[in-house]
Every structure is written in C-alpha cells, then in structure tokens.
Amino acid sequence: MAADDAGFNRHPTCRVATWQKDVPHIIVRHNGFTTNLLPWMTRMPTASEFPVDWCRAQFPALKRQVANQPVAFFDGPGGSQVPQRVIDAIGFYLSNTNANRGGLYATAHESDALLEAAHAMVAEFVGSDCPESIVFGANMTTLTFALSRAISRTWREGDEIIVTRLDHDGNVTPWVLAARDAGVTVHYVDFDRSNCTLDLRDLSSKLSPRTRLVAVGCASNLVGTINPVREICQAAHAVGALVFLDAVHYAPHALPQVSEWGCDFLACSAYKFFGPHVGVLWGRSELLTSMTPYKLRPVTESLPGRWMTGTQNFEGIAGTAAALEYLADLGRHVVPTSPNRKRAWCAAYEAIAQYEQTLSAALIAGLLTIPEIKILGLTDMARLNERTPTVSFVHKRLSPAEIAGGLGKLGLFVGNGNFYALQISETFGFEPDGVVRVGLMHYNTVGEVERLLTALRQLSTV
C-alpha cells in the first residue's frame, strides 16, 4: 500500500468520495492523465443545495464591477473578502469601545470584555477549551518568528527539526533561522512531483529520537494539498517531538481540530477566513507557560499576555470574532437545528467542503481541456477531498503575469507568482515567474468558473 493511502484521513470535514459502478463514462485525457468525470458528477452535491446567494449577499466587495462585468474574486488564498458584519464590528469598536487594556472606566471595561470573549471564541473555533491558549498578533509569520525564537532556546547541539518543501515559507524560514542560531540540524521532507502530495515515507525516514520539532502545513497554499496532520502528529510524538501546524490556508475551507489532531501549536490568520488582518497562535498552555518569550519587563507572566507583544489590534480582534459569527450563521442557515456555535461551524464547513468540491471539479475538468495548460497537484476527481479548491497552473506560451493581467482586465482576479511557497516553485523550475493561482472560496459560483474558463480558452488562442 502506498504511504499516502495508508489510512490517512486528509480532510476530516469532507465525506470520502467513492466510485459508482455501472454508469456511463465521460473521459478526459490530457498530458498523459486520464479520468472519468461522470462518477464524480453523479455524486457531487448540486450547487443549488448550498446557499451561495445568501453568502454572497453578506460580502459587499462582490458588488464591484470591472468593464461592466461583476468582479469574480479568485484571489482568496491571498486574503478573502469580508462580510459586512466584520466591517461593522471594526467600525463599532473604534466608534464606541476604543480603549487600551486594564482601564478603570467604561470603554476599557467593554473592550476587555470583548477581547476576552474573542479569545474564548477563537479557542472554541480551533478545537480548544482553553481561551488563555489563544495568542493574537500581527500575522502568522510574526507569531511564528516569536515562537521559534523562544522554543529554540530549549534546543541543544545534536538536536534536529523537520520542515517540508511543500510549505509556505512562513512555516520554514523562521524554524531554519532559529535552528541555525541554535546549531541544530534541519531536515526537509520532500513531496511527490506527480501530484504534489507530501512524501510520508521521507518524513518517516527523517524522524528520530533527536527530532525536537516537526513543522508542517495543514494544506498547501500553492497546490491545495491537504496533509494528514493527525497521523503526522502521532508519528512525531512517538519520537518525542513537538508539532507546529500552519493552518492559514486550511481554515477557510475546513475546521481546525487541535484536540483531535493532537498538535502542540497551530497558527492561522483571520484575513484568510473572512476576517481582518490578525494573526492567531494556539499552543498547549503548559508549553506556552514553560517557555520564555521575548517580552517587555512590565508585561504579565500569565497567559496569554506574556506572548502578546505590544498593544494589539483590538478592532481587528473584534472583526475576527464577527467573521466567526458569520461562519456560525452560515451553519445555522444550512442546518437550522444546529443548537450551538460549534455544531453550527461543523455544519457550515461540511456544506462548504461539498460545495467547494463542486467548484473544484468544474474548474479542474475545464482546465484539463485546454492543451496549453499544465495543472500542479491532484487532479483525480476521486481525490478532491484531499485538496482545497486552490488550483495552480502554468501555460506553455503565456507567462503567469500575462495571464493574470489579461484576466484582470475582464474582472477575473487571479494571482500570479510563488506566493511564498518558494520551494515548490523552485523544484519545478518556475522561478522567477511562478504560476497562476486560482483560489476558489465558498462565495464563488459555477458561473464565475465558467467565465474564467471561457476567458482562458480565448487567451490561449491569441
């Protein structure tokens, strides 16, 4: 059995797809790849089952037009659009509750209460029952640098850490630099070039009693691959290593589950899951307490304050809470009987996962019919539960910038570049141009995907 088939559950919020028998075939063949679309098409949820119109009505940015056409935002992996309630929450905080921590007056009391509620909500969101284990910061990268500096003080000569070549550099360089300063060896886990899945055998071969940390992403922000983090955590802990998970790209598409996964740290960014620019770090409270952070002398030694350097973006934290309320309301819209916030989030993400697989199937199937385009990552319709709806590709003739620029003039906003997943781009020889990245979100529609495919076919004939 292949390593990546050895019982790994790559997407816990999705139902595992199975092939149906005795049905007609719709075959797509491209660049040596062959797939039958019809079994997937017959089992996928219809777009009408997901309340996309309700969702889209929440996002004011979706009303924007370019060249008399509605803008289709395919740039979600770089930063999602935000619901109106997030904008309102930020404005309300600044208008009514703008104060620093600990004041003995009304606005400070109200602000402190709001921030404490946000800590509790985000803890619940990532699967923890400890609000004090949530640390807010500028972004995931800044928080990771801070944590790496502190945790590396516990490393000794002869220790080793593991990072992967599938990750965003925000989950690589902070650890590599910390290891360099501590004199610790860094091992890189490779990935399968044919489908951009993590090489689990390579990971297993690099784990040893000397391993102190394994840093891995829950999902690749460039090629969409979802990693089997629960099993990775088990394997790392078996040799006594800690695990740091980057859930930045995962959180817009699936619910983080730190308790189920068994990780030691997890970071994500609210601006990727429909909120403002705020970073989030969760850590086991005993670890956050035992390590010594770089902090100012007057700062409290209690959690989470000892890790929250400087005055925080309070209005952004208020907006983060509003983004999570939006997701809960989506769950209640899908399953009106959802009695509490956690169950509402589960319902929302189950619906999001199924709907986004519909979008992914339409996008990948369409791209496979354009001979000049080569897709990176998984394209097997039976394995869409192993990837997010983020699809990157290159064109035989046109550069990523030419494609992104041409599409942008048509109101189709896609990204181009390496998106800080530098090692993937370098491995395939795509530097310095990178790739074209189409990042679908649950506020996108099948119609928008069809517009994009039509435009790509037209660009390919020029």
Salt bridges, closest charged atoms under 4 A:
ASP4 OD2 - ARG383 NH2 3.22
ASP112 OD1 - ARG101 NE 2.62
GLU124 OE1 - ARG341 NH2 2.80
ASP159 OD1 - ARG212 NE 3.23
GLU160 OE1 - HIS187 NE2 3.22
GLU160 OE2 - ARG210 NE 2.93
ASP181 OD1 - ARG180 NE 3.29
ASP190 OD1 - ARG193 NH1 2.45
ASP202 OD1 - LYS206 NZ 2.45
GLU260 OE1 - ARG230 NH2 3.36
ASP264 OD2 - HIS237 NE2 2.75
ASP264 OD1 - ARG284 NE 3.05
GLU301 OE2 - LYS295 NZ 3.21
GLU301 OE1 - ARG306 NH2 2.97
GLU325 OE2 - ARG341 NH1 3.61
ASP329 OD2 - ARG85 NH1 2.66
ASP329 OD1 - ARG332 NH1 2.68
GLU350 OE2 - ARG15 NH1 3.22
GLU356 OE1 - HIS253 ND1 2.85
GLU386 OE1 - ARG10 NE 3.25
GLU386 OE1 - ARG383 NH2 2.84
GLU448 OE2 - ARG56 NH1 3.19
